[in-house]
């Protein structure tokens, strides 16, 4: 059986927000997602290639430890769930709020293998990854 990684993202659009800006915020973090807009809700989905930029941003912003912690807190079976701040995402930055924000958040669910968190946010020492695994290792046959 071949493993895969799937990502689902959704966000409500408040009356004070523009749909295009919220969709753009999602696209800046997860480029390549298929985006569906209905009324005041944006839903998007995709595969592992849409997660590469998110993975890169975790390293650039040096937030691997905090992201890893949040991912484990939101782990249910082979899925991880967390939220992102809309305003930060619009600027191409990651900010993971501890709870739903007053103006709403971008909700993310990533499903895949048990190694997925190690690929996205590996263990670190002094802020640097101890070891990295490749996407091929995460997706390898069982």
Beta strands, then each sheet from edge to edge (+ up, - down):
strand 1: 6-12
strand 2: 34-38
strand 3: 41-47
strand 4: 75-76
strand 5: 79-85
strand 6: 105-111
strand 7: 124-125
strand 8: 128-129
sheet 1: 2+ 3- 1+ 6- 5+ 4-
sheet 2: 7+ 8-
end
